[in-house]
Amino acid sequence: MPAVPPLACTRCGAPLPQGPAGTAVMTECPVCRAEHEVMVFPALQKARGGGPEAQPVLTAGEAACFYHAEKRAVVPCDACGRFLCALCDVQLGEKHFCPACLEAGRDARQLGPVERGRVRYDQIVWAMLVLPLPFCMVVAPVTATGAMGLALWKWRAPGSLVVNTRARLTVAMLLAVVELGATTWFWGQAFFRSR
């Protein structure tokens, strides 16, 4: 296990004693007696992996990186065709880009594989179900039907990266069925009582 670098006191700079990784420990600086809460994250103790290594050009006539003339090219940029070493190659999906084309594509918003955000259709569906509840029996048939239709239409849309949107859509569709049933019962009761 790699040695954890010492954490320094914020007042005097002396090394602080550390507890086990992942736990917060109140400790006192051995020099100035200032109190600190020290927490060593488990990732600090993991071995650091290096990135790809660029190999040097060994023979004359061998393709070299556009940005590093002494490094061997491994792939051309799919946008401009410049040869790239392992350090300069940025792979997005199946395509390889140089840093300049990646920056230009990001600024022009032309890079398809770079996702800037996703529409959370599950939140839209839930808003369509929950927001009209104060006006429940008047607009619920319209919003519940719209929510059900949107949930079915966007079922295969890319979900959130942090939340299980399919589960939320499933529960929303069940709630839409309940809302439709409740409004049908309510209006049916109102219709039969008026006769």
ROROLUM-149610 format. One line per field, with one value per atom (N, C-alpha, C): x, y, z; residue number from 1; atom name. Coordinates in pm, 1 decimal, decimal comma. Layout:
% residues N
px	(X:...) .
py	(Y:...) .
pz	(Z:...) .
seq	(NUM:...) .
atom	(CA:...) .
END
This chain:
% residues 195
px	(84,4:0,0:89,2:61,1:144,4:131,1:237,7:234,9:147,6:65,5:-21,7:60,8:58,0:134,7:80,9:169,1:121,6:36,4:-70,0:-152,6:-93,5:-91,8:-26,9:-128,3:-86,2:-167,0:-188,0:-309,6:-337,7:-281,6:-247,6:-193,2:-40,9:25,7:171,7:241,2:169,1:229,2:289,9:280,9:336,9:251,3:312,5:234,2:136,6:14,8:-89,7:-100,3:-132,4:-157,4:-287,6:-289,1:-405,1:-466,0:-597,8:-669,9:-684,1:-764,9:-786,2:-860,8:-837,2:-898,9:-1049,8:-1117,2:-1261,9:-1332,6:-1259,2:-1323,1:-1269,8:-1358,3:-1317,8:-1270,6:-1155,5:-1096,2:-1061,4:-1103,1:-1062,3:-922,7:-833,0:-694,9:-639,3:-536,0:-473,0:-333,1:-296,9:-162,7:-60,4:41,9:140,2:226,8:230,4:316,0:238,4:130,7:59,4:-69,3:-108,0:-225,5:-359,2:-357,3:-482,3:-559,0:-691,8:-773,3:-814,5:-810,1:-847,3:-931,2:-1022,6:-1092,5:-1021,4:-963,1:-883,7:-959,6:-976,2:-1039,7:-956,3:-906,8:-828,7:-922,3:-940,1:-1027,9:-957,2:-1032,3:-970,7:-894,0:-937,2:-869,4:-725,9:-696,4:-561,1:-461,7:-509,9:-421,3:-411,3:-489,7:-483,3:-363,8:-312,4:-200,9:-248,6:-166,3:-202,4:-162,4:-259,7:-230,6:-194,3:-98,6:-57,9:-142,5:-139,5:-209,3:-128,7:-173,0:-99,9:37,4:133,0:268,2:291,7:346,7:381,6:520,0:531,0:658,5:741,3:872,0:955,9:964,1:990,4:1012,6:1146,7:1147,6:1269,7:1346,5:1277,2:1345,5:1306,8:1395,1:1367,4:1252,0:1164,6:1051,1:928,7:941,0:827,2:736,9:605,1:512,4:526,4:534,2:547,3:421,6:401,9:287,6:300,1:188,4:187,4:231,0:191,0:219,5:351,4:395,4:521,2:605,6:697,1:773,9:859,9:890,6:975,6:895,3:763,1:678,9:615,4:603,7:547,9:396,9:347,9:204,2:137,7:19,4:-54,2:-186,9:-239,4:-369,3:-380,9:-451,7:-478,6:-606,0:-615,1:-735,9:-844,9:-962,7:-1073,7:-1130,2:-1097,2:-1149,3:-1052,1:-923,7:-828,2:-722,7:-705,6:-609,1:-469,3:-446,5:-312,9:-282,2:-152,4:-110,5:-96,5:-139,1:-140,1:-67,0:6,6:67,8:-35,9:-0,6:-93,7:-133,5:-48,6:-82,2:-185,7:-182,1:-270,4:-402,6:-409,9:-530,4:-642,7:-756,1:-875,9:-982,0:-1020,5:-1117,8:-1256,6:-1350,3:-1491,0:-1570,2:-1620,2:-1689,9:-1589,9:-1616,0:-1527,3:-1432,0:-1442,2:-1362,1:-1248,0:-1142,7:-1024,2:-1009,0:-981,7:-966,3:-837,3:-780,9:-667,3:-723,5:-643,1:-695,0:-753,9:-693,9:-745,4:-883,0:-901,5:-1032,3:-1136,8:-1095,4:-1188,2:-1236,6:-1145,7:-1182,4:-1269,4:-1231,9:-1310,4:-1450,0:-1458,6:-1587,9:-1674,0:-1609,6:-1684,3:-1738,9:-1656,1:-1700,7:-1811,3:-1801,9:-1902,9:-2021,6:-2015,2:-2121,2:-2147,6:-2038,9:-2052,9:-2016,4:-1968,6:-1929,3:-2051,2:-2091,6:-2209,1:-2192,4:-2080,0:-2068,2:-2057,2:-2026,3:-2010,9:-2148,7:-2197,7:-2329,6:-2316,6:-2393,1:-2392,9:-2504,7:-2604,2:-2716,1:-2820,1:-2912,5:-3020,1:-3152,1:-3253,4:-3387,7:-3439,0:-3483,3:-3536,9:-3686,8:-3726,2:-3868,0:-3944,9:-3877,8:-3947,3:-3991,8:-3911,0:-3950,6:-4066,6:-4065,6:-4175,7:-4305,4:-4297,1:-4415,7:-4467,1:-4377,7:-4420,6:-4481,7:-4426,2:-4484,4:-4624,7:-4644,3:-4776,7:-4876,8:-4827,7:-4918,0:-4943,5:-4840,8:-4851,1:-4897,8:-4849,7:-4884,6:-5034,3:-5107,8:-5251,2:-5336,1:-5278,2:-5358,7:-5450,0:-5411,5:-5507,3:-5635,6:-5625,2:-5742,1:-5785,8:-5764,3:-5767,8:-5869,3:-5992,0:-6092,0:-6121,9:-6068,8:-6096,3:-5994,7:-5865,5:-5762,6:-5690,6:-5715,1:-5644,9:-5664,0:-5782,1:-5793,5:-5701,0:-5687,2:-5601,5:-5454,8:-5412,4:-5270,9:-5228,2:-5313,8:-5277,9:-5265,0:-5354,4:-5343,3:-5217,6:-5188,8:-5065,9:-4941,3:-4943,2:-4828,3:-4807,1:-4916,7:-4907,0:-4850,2:-4900,6:-4851,6:-4704,7:-4662,5:-4521,9:-4432,6:-4477,6:-4397,6:-4378,7:-4483,5:-4470,7:-4386,2:-4402,7:-4329,1:-4179,3:-4140,5:-3999,3:-3943,2:-4006,4:-3960,3:-3816,9:-3779,8:-3645,6:-3547,1:-3586,8:-3496,4:-3385,1:-3264,6:-3155,9:-3197,3:-3173,7:-3212,1:-3108,3:-3135,2:-3041,4:-2919,2:-2806,6:-2684,6:-2679,8:-2767,3:-2762,7:-2889,5:-2999,7:-3126,6:-3183,5:-3248,5:-3313,1:-3444,1:-3441,4:-3559,5:-3666,1:-3628,6:-3728,9:-3819,9:-3762,5:-3843,7:-3938,0:-3888,8:-3972,7:-4083,0:-4051,7:-4154,3:-4260,1:-4217,7:-4312,8:-4409,6:-4356,5:-4441,2:-4532,4:-4480,6:-4562,5:-4677,0:-4649,4:-4757,2:-4864,1:-4822,5:-4920,3:-5002,7:-4937,2:-5009,2:-5104,2:-5065,2:-5154,2:-5279,4:-5262,3:-5377,9:-5468,9:-5409,1:-5488,7:-5563,0:-5494,2:-5559,3:-5673,8:-5652,1:-5758,8:-5876,5:-5847,8:-5954,4:-6030,4:-5958,5:-6022,9:-6110,0:-6061,2:-6142,2:-6261,5:-6244,3:-6358,0:-6464,1:-6424,5:-6517,2:-6586,0:-6507,8:-6562,6:-6667,8:-6633,4:-6728,5:-6846,2:-6824,1:-6934,8:-7031,4:-6978,4:-7062,3:-7138,9:-7069,4:-7134,9:-7245,8:-7220,3:-7321,7:-7444,0:-7423,0:-7537,0:-7612,9:-7546,2:-7615,5:-7702,1:-7660,4:-7736,9:-7866,8:-7881,4:-8001,2:-8104,1) .
py	(-117,1:0,0:123,7:222,9:341,2:422,9:492,7:576,0:697,3:729,3:845,3:968,9:1068,9:1189,4:1257,2:1314,7:1375,0:1498,6:1514,0:1633,7:1735,7:1862,5:1966,1:2047,6:2095,3:2184,2:2314,4:2365,8:2489,0:2612,6:2598,5:2713,0:2717,6:2603,8:2606,6:2522,6:2437,2:2356,8:2225,6:2194,9:2069,8:1951,9:1833,4:1716,9:1675,4:1638,6:1597,6:1446,2:1390,6:1246,4:1213,2:1097,5:1059,5:931,7:923,5:803,4:710,4:605,5:512,7:581,6:533,0:591,9:581,0:687,2:687,6:731,3:762,1:806,4:943,5:1028,7:1161,0:1149,1:1207,9:1200,4:1341,3:1377,4:1505,2:1486,0:1571,7:1558,6:1695,3:1693,1:1816,7:1823,1:1940,1:1957,6:1938,5:1855,8:1832,8:1954,3:2052,2:2169,2:2286,5:2330,4:2452,1:2422,6:2296,6:2251,5:2296,4:2334,2:2370,1:2241,9:2247,2:2129,3:2125,2:2005,0:1983,1:1857,1:1857,1:1734,2:1679,7:1563,9:1504,1:1384,3:1383,9:1269,5:1232,0:1110,9:1060,7:977,3:1016,1:942,8:816,2:706,4:579,8:589,6:675,6:687,6:736,8:806,0:855,9:741,4:626,0:513,4:417,3:441,2:352,0:388,5:287,8:312,2:398,9:495,1:583,1:519,4:512,0:459,1:572,8:551,1:653,1:646,7:752,9:757,7:682,9:690,9:622,2:686,0:602,2:652,2:667,3:781,6:803,8:744,6:664,5:600,3:693,3:693,3:779,6:724,8:815,3:775,6:703,6:582,0:501,4:507,6:512,4:509,9:632,1:669,5:783,0:745,7:838,7:813,4:760,8:729,8:683,3:803,5:783,2:893,4:944,1:1076,3:1140,5:1220,6:1246,6:1324,9:1468,6:1527,7:1665,9:1760,3:1731,0:1818,7:1786,0:1660,3:1617,5:1545,6:1617,0:1562,5:1442,7:1427,9:1316,7:1192,7:1201,2:1087,8:1021,4:889,8:809,0:829,4:848,5:863,0:727,0:723,6:598,2:601,2:722,4:734,1:873,0:883,6:1017,6:1075,5:1208,0:1275,3:1255,5:1216,3:1194,2:1323,6:1437,6:1564,9:1633,0:1641,3:1715,7:1627,7:1504,2:1412,9:1421,0:1507,8:1516,6:1387,0:1348,1:1229,7:1264,3:1171,0:1194,8:1084,1:1121,0:1021,4:979,4:886,1:835,4:943,1:1044,0:1151,3:1247,1:1270,3:1369,0:1309,9:1179,8:1114,7:1122,7:1180,8:1185,5:1104,5:992,7:904,8:932,4:959,6:978,7:878,9:777,1:670,8:596,0:591,1:523,6:620,5:749,6:851,1:898,8:945,6:998,7:1145,1:1232,0:1374,2:1425,8:1529,2:1599,1:1706,0:1760,8:1860,7:1983,6:2028,8:2147,7:2121,6:2007,1:1975,3:1950,2:1891,3:1869,1:2002,7:2097,5:2230,0:2304,0:2297,9:2365,7:2303,8:2173,0:2106,3:2133,8:2146,0:2177,1:2318,8:2412,9:2552,1:2567,7:2494,4:2504,9:2412,5:2336,2:2240,9:2140,0:2093,3:1998,5:1856,5:1835,4:1701,2:1625,9:1527,9:1449,9:1368,7:1297,5:1209,0:1280,7:1411,9:1482,7:1528,0:1466,9:1501,8:1614,9:1718,8:1832,5:1822,7:1744,0:1727,5:1638,2:1592,9:1507,9:1560,4:1547,6:1584,9:1475,8:1514,6:1418,2:1407,8:1320,0:1303,2:1250,2:1176,0:1126,8:1242,7:1348,7:1464,1:1539,7:1547,7:1614,1:1536,6:1403,6:1320,1:1336,5:1335,5:1352,7:1490,1:1593,8:1727,4:1730,6:1660,6:1655,7:1582,6:1492,2:1417,4:1488,4:1551,8:1604,9:1750,5:1835,3:1976,7:2003,3:1928,5:1957,7:1899,1:1833,9:1771,6:1868,5:1995,7:2085,7:2105,2:2091,7:2105,2:1967,6:1870,4:1727,2:1681,7:1697,3:1632,8:1710,3:1832,0:1911,6:1882,7:1892,2:1876,4:1741,9:1662,7:1535,0:1441,2:1432,2:1342,7:1384,1:1513,8:1562,5:1541,5:1583,5:1573,1:1428,1:1345,1:1203,7:1133,2:1164,5:1104,6:1153,3:1283,6:1338,0:1278,1:1260,5:1201,1:1056,7:981,7:842,4:836,8:924,8:927,2:964,4:1066,3:1107,2:998,2:932,4:823,9:710,2:675,2:567,7:610,8:737,1:786,8:796,0:839,5:860,1:744,8:629,5:514,2:476,6:485,8:446,3:562,9:681,6:796,4:771,5:827,7:808,5:858,9:776,8:812,7:899,6:930,7:1008,1:923,1:989,7:917,9:883,9:945,9:924,5:864,7:864,1:815,4:712,0:610,1:509,5:568,2:627,1:694,4:595,4:473,7:375,8:338,0:320,5:287,1:402,1:524,2:640,2:653,3:623,0:627,9:520,8:402,2:294,6:334,1:387,4:430,7:545,0:635,3:746,3:695,3:593,0:538,3:472,5:403,7:344,5:453,1:562,1:673,3:738,3:746,0:801,6:715,3:582,4:492,8:513,7:529,6:553,9:686,1:791,0:920,8:912,8:843,9:829,0:751,7:646,1:569,2:652,4:730,5:813,3:920,8:984,5:1088,4:1028,6:910,3:843,6:809,2:756,8:724,6:850,8:957,7:1083,3:1140,5:1150,0:1206,4:1111,7:982,4:887,1:903,7:919,4:941,4:1073,1:1177,3:1307,2:1300,1:1224,0:1210,9:1135,3:1023,9:942,7:1011,1:1090,8:1162,6:1276,8:1332,0:1441,8:1393,2:1264,2:1209,1:1174,4) .
pz	(0,0:0,0:0,0:-87,9:-92,0:35,2:69,8:188,9:163,5:262,4:251,7:282,6:193,7:223,3:348,3:430,3:555,1:527,4:605,5:598,0:693,6:650,2:729,4:807,3:921,5:1004,4:927,6:929,5:856,5:925,8:1052,2:1125,8:1119,7:1149,3:1156,6:1050,1:981,0:874,5:921,2:1049,1:1100,4:1053,0:1033,0:991,7:1102,0:1058,3:1152,8:1158,4:1275,0:1282,0:1208,3:1142,2:1062,5:1115,4:1103,5:1143,1:1023,9:1038,1:927,7:812,8:691,1:572,7:579,3:537,3:530,0:656,1:761,5:885,2:923,7:972,3:1018,8:1163,3:1192,5:1325,7:1371,5:1492,2:1549,9:1606,9:1565,6:1610,7:1647,1:1727,2:1771,5:1712,0:1662,8:1606,9:1718,3:1696,5:1803,0:1832,5:1743,1:1764,0:1822,4:1752,6:1796,6:1872,3:1884,8:1957,9:1895,1:1769,5:1700,8:1670,6:1685,3:1659,6:1512,5:1456,3:1316,4:1306,3:1209,9:1173,9:1050,8:1064,0:956,3:901,8:770,0:704,6:583,3:582,8:470,7:385,1:260,6:170,8:122,4:105,6:64,5:-67,7:-158,0:-287,8:-272,0:-161,4:-140,0:-121,6:-72,5:-47,2:-164,8:-270,0:-386,4:-472,9:-540,9:-631,9:-747,4:-781,8:-892,0:-1024,0:-1113,0:-1245,4:-1337,9:-1420,6:-1515,0:-1640,6:-1716,4:-1843,8:-1949,5:-2074,0:-2179,2:-2199,4:-2229,5:-2253,3:-2401,8:-2439,5:-2579,8:-2603,8:-2707,0:-2740,4:-2828,2:-2811,7:-2896,0:-3038,6:-3132,3:-3271,5:-3277,0:-3333,0:-3332,4:-3464,1:-3575,8:-3705,2:-3786,7:-3875,8:-3964,9:-4057,7:-4084,7:-4172,2:-4099,4:-3972,2:-3894,6:-3862,9:-3864,9:-3841,6:-3698,3:-3687,0:-3556,3:-3526,2:-3400,9:-3355,2:-3404,6:-3445,0:-3491,8:-3379,5:-3256,5:-3143,5:-3072,8:-3082,0:-3018,1:-3123,4:-3184,9:-3297,6:-3257,8:-3131,0:-3087,2:-3048,1:-3050,7:-3010,8:-3132,7:-3127,5:-3236,4:-3245,7:-3367,8:-3391,5:-3383,7:-3322,8:-3310,4:-3385,4:-3411,6:-3476,6:-3538,9:-3653,3:-3706,4:-3645,3:-3640,8:-3592,5:-3696,7:-3653,9:-3746,9:-3803,0:-3743,1:-3792,4:-3888,4:-3852,2:-3935,9:-4000,6:-3955,4:-4014,9:-3957,1:-3860,6:-3799,4:-3726,0:-3731,3:-3658,5:-3510,8:-3425,3:-3281,1:-3207,6:-3104,4:-3017,0:-2913,3:-2828,4:-2727,2:-2627,0:-2605,9:-2512,5:-2570,0:-2701,1:-2764,2:-2810,4:-2821,6:-2871,7:-2769,0:-2810,8:-2727,0:-2799,3:-2741,2:-2805,6:-2750,1:-2843,2:-2808,1:-2889,6:-2824,5:-2896,5:-2983,0:-3111,5:-3205,9:-3274,1:-3248,1:-3317,2:-3229,5:-3298,0:-3230,4:-3270,4:-3172,2:-3198,9:-3138,4:-3202,8:-3143,2:-3049,9:-2959,7:-2865,6:-2935,3:-3045,6:-3114,8:-3174,7:-3239,7:-3299,2:-3191,4:-3080,6:-2970,3:-2916,1:-2898,4:-2848,8:-2950,1:-3077,8:-3181,5:-3193,3:-3187,3:-3194,8:-3073,8:-2957,0:-2835,4:-2842,6:-2890,7:-2901,1:-3004,6:-3115,9:-3221,7:-3196,1:-3088,6:-3051,0:-3163,3:-3225,5:-3335,6:-3296,7:-3177,7:-3137,0:-3087,8:-3163,7:-3128,1:-3001,3:-2985,0:-2869,4:-2734,9:-2734,9:-2608,6:-2562,7:-2455,2:-2403,5:-2303,6:-2325,6:-2234,3:-2132,8:-2161,6:-2070,5:-2135,0:-2056,7:-2105,4:-2052,2:-2136,3:-2093,1:-2001,6:-1884,4:-1788,5:-1810,8:-1902,5:-1933,2:-1813,1:-1726,4:-1608,1:-1519,3:-1510,3:-1429,7:-1494,8:-1628,5:-1698,7:-1674,9:-1686,0:-1665,1:-1522,7:-1424,0:-1284,9:-1263,0:-1327,7:-1313,7:-1372,3:-1484,0:-1545,3:-1457,0:-1372,7:-1284,4:-1152,2:-1096,7:-960,6:-957,2:-1048,0:-1042,0:-1057,2:-1140,7:-1151,4:-1038,9:-940,8:-834,7:-760,0:-739,5:-674,5:-756,1:-886,2:-973,7:-1020,4:-936,8:-966,3:-1068,5:-1042,1:-1125,5:-1254,1:-1265,3:-1384,2:-1494,6:-1461,3:-1564,1:-1557,7:-1454,8:-1440,1:-1558,9:-1618,9:-1734,2:-1848,9:-1869,2:-1978,5:-1944,7:-1824,2:-1788,8:-1767,7:-1710,4:-1691,0:-1825,6:-1919,0:-2051,9:-2121,8:-2109,2:-2168,0:-2105,5:-1974,3:-1904,8:-1948,6:-1961,3:-2006,4:-2148,7:-2235,1:-2372,9:-2380,8:-2304,9:-2305,3:-2248,4:-2142,5:-2083,3:-2182,4:-2254,4:-2353,7:-2472,5:-2516,5:-2632,4:-2602,9:-2482,9:-2447,5:-2364,8:-2368,6:-2291,4:-2326,4:-2453,2:-2496,6:-2505,1:-2464,2:-2464,8:-2363,5:-2387,4:-2290,6:-2153,4:-2053,0:-1917,0:-1850,1:-1726,9:-1647,9:-1617,2:-1598,1:-1562,5:-1414,3:-1335,6:-1190,5:-1131,2:-1206,3:-1152,6:-1248,9:-1195,2:-1279,1:-1330,3:-1449,4:-1501,7:-1547,3:-1588,4:-1630,4:-1514,0:-1397,3:-1279,9:-1246,9:-1256,8:-1229,0:-1333,1:-1460,0:-1563,9:-1539,8:-1496,1:-1469,4:-1357,9:-1249,2:-1137,8:-1183,1:-1266,1:-1315,6:-1402,2:-1485,2:-1568,0:-1480,4:-1374,8:-1283,1:-1214,0:-1174,0:-1112,2:-1212,3:-1339,1:-1442,3:-1456,8:-1451,2:-1459,2:-1338,1:-1220,2:-1098,7:-1110,1:-1157,2:-1173,1:-1273,1:-1385,0:-1484,6:-1426,5:-1351,6:-1287,9:-1186,2:-1105,2:-1002,7:-1066,3:-1171,9:-1235,9:-1308,1:-1367,4:-1432,1:-1327,6:-1213,6:-1105,8:-1053,9:-1033,1:-981,4:-1076,9:-1204,3:-1300,7:-1323,1:-1313,9:-1322,8:-1207,3:-1086,0:-968,1:-980,3:-1028,5:-1043,8:-1147,8:-1254,2:-1360,1:-1309,7:-1239,3:-1192,9:-1078,6:-997,2:-889,6:-944,5:-1056,2:-1114,2:-1179,2:-1203,6:-1268,6:-1168,3) .
seq	(1:1:1:2:2:2:3:3:3:4:4:4:5:5:5:6:6:6:7:7:7:8:8:8:9:9:9:10:10:10:11:11:11:12:12:12:13:13:13:14:14:14:15:15:15:16:16:16:17:17:17:18:18:18:19:19:19:20:20:20:21:21:21:22:22:22:23:23:23:24:24:24:25:25:25:26:26:26:27:27:27:28:28:28:29:29:29:30:30:30:31:31:31:32:32:32:33:33:33:34:34:34:35:35:35:36:36:36:37:37:37:38:38:38:39:39:39:40:40:40:41:41:41:42:42:42:43:43:43:44:44:44:45:45:45:46:46:46:47:47:47:48:48:48:49:49:49:50:50:50:51:51:51:52:52:52:53:53:53:54:54:54:55:55:55:56:56:56:57:57:57:58:58:58:59:59:59:60:60:60:61:61:61:62:62:62:63:63:63:64:64:64:65:65:65:66:66:66:67:67:67:68:68:68:69:69:69:70:70:70:71:71:71:72:72:72:73:73:73:74:74:74:75:75:75:76:76:76:77:77:77:78:78:78:79:79:79:80:80:80:81:81:81:82:82:82:83:83:83:84:84:84:85:85:85:86:86:86:87:87:87:88:88:88:89:89:89:90:90:90:91:91:91:92:92:92:93:93:93:94:94:94:95:95:95:96:96:96:97:97:97:98:98:98:99:99:99:100:100:100:101:101:101:102:102:102:103:103:103:104:104:104:105:105:105:106:106:106:107:107:107:108:108:108:109:109:109:110:110:110:111:111:111:112:112:112:113:113:113:114:114:114:115:115:115:116:116:116:117:117:117:118:118:118:119:119:119:120:120:120:121:121:121:122:122:122:123:123:123:124:124:124:125:125:125:126:126:126:127:127:127:128:128:128:129:129:129:130:130:130:131:131:131:132:132:132:133:133:133:134:134:134:135:135:135:136:136:136:137:137:137:138:138:138:139:139:139:140:140:140:141:141:141:142:142:142:143:143:143:144:144:144:145:145:145:146:146:146:147:147:147:148:148:148:149:149:149:150:150:150:151:151:151:152:152:152:153:153:153:154:154:154:155:155:155:156:156:156:157:157:157:158:158:158:159:159:159:160:160:160:161:161:161:162:162:162:163:163:163:164:164:164:165:165:165:166:166:166:167:167:167:168:168:168:169:169:169:170:170:170:171:171:171:172:172:172:173:173:173:174:174:174:175:175:175:176:176:176:177:177:177:178:178:178:179:179:179:180:180:180:181:181:181:182:182:182:183:183:183:184:184:184:185:185:185:186:186:186:187:187:187:188:188:188:189:189:189:190:190:190:191:191:191:192:192:192:193:193:193:194:194:194:195:195:195) .
atom	(N:CA:C:N:CA:C:N:CA:C:N:CA:C:N:CA:C:N:CA:C:N:CA:C:N:CA:C:N:CA:C:N:CA:C:N:CA:C:N:CA:C:N:CA:C:N:CA:C:N:CA:C:N:CA:C:N:CA:C:N:CA:C:N:CA:C:N:CA:C:N:CA:C:N:CA:C:N:CA:C:N:CA:C:N:CA:C:N:CA:C:N:CA:C:N:CA:C:N:CA:C:N:CA:C:N:CA:C:N:CA:C:N:CA:C:N:CA:C:N:CA:C:N:CA:C:N:CA:C:N:CA:C:N:CA:C:N:CA:C:N:CA:C:N:CA:C:N:CA:C:N:CA:C:N:CA:C:N:CA:C:N:CA:C:N:CA:C:N:CA:C:N:CA:C:N:CA:C:N:CA:C:N:CA:C:N:CA:C:N:CA:C:N:CA:C:N:CA:C:N:CA:C:N:CA:C:N:CA:C:N:CA:C:N:CA:C:N:CA:C:N:CA:C:N:CA:C:N:CA:C:N:CA:C:N:CA:C:N:CA:C:N:CA:C:N:CA:C:N:CA:C:N:CA:C:N:CA:C:N:CA:C:N:CA:C:N:CA:C:N:CA:C:N:CA:C:N:CA:C:N:CA:C:N:CA:C:N:CA:C:N:CA:C:N:CA:C:N:CA:C:N:CA:C:N:CA:C:N:CA:C:N:CA:C:N:CA:C:N:CA:C:N:CA:C:N:CA:C:N:CA:C:N:CA:C:N:CA:C:N:CA:C:N:CA:C:N:CA:C:N:CA:C:N:CA:C:N:CA:C:N:CA:C:N:CA:C:N:CA:C:N:CA:C:N:CA:C:N:CA:C:N:CA:C:N:CA:C:N:CA:C:N:CA:C:N:CA:C:N:CA:C:N:CA:C:N:CA:C:N:CA:C:N:CA:C:N:CA:C:N:CA:C:N:CA:C:N:CA:C:N:CA:C:N:CA:C:N:CA:C:N:CA:C:N:CA:C:N:CA:C:N:CA:C:N:CA:C:N:CA:C:N:CA:C:N:CA:C:N:CA:C:N:CA:C:N:CA:C:N:CA:C:N:CA:C:N:CA:C:N:CA:C:N:CA:C:N:CA:C:N:CA:C:N:CA:C:N:CA:C:N:CA:C:N:CA:C:N:CA:C:N:CA:C:N:CA:C:N:CA:C:N:CA:C:N:CA:C:N:CA:C:N:CA:C:N:CA:C:N:CA:C:N:CA:C:N:CA:C:N:CA:C:N:CA:C:N:CA:C:N:CA:C:N:CA:C:N:CA:C:N:CA:C:N:CA:C:N:CA:C:N:CA:C:N:CA:C:N:CA:C:N:CA:C:N:CA:C:N:CA:C:N:CA:C:N:CA:C:N:CA:C:N:CA:C:N:CA:C:N:CA:C:N:CA:C:N:CA:C:N:CA:C:N:CA:C:N:CA:C:N:CA:C:N:CA:C:N:CA:C:N:CA:C:N:CA:C:N:CA:C:N:CA:C:N:CA:C:N:CA:C) .
END
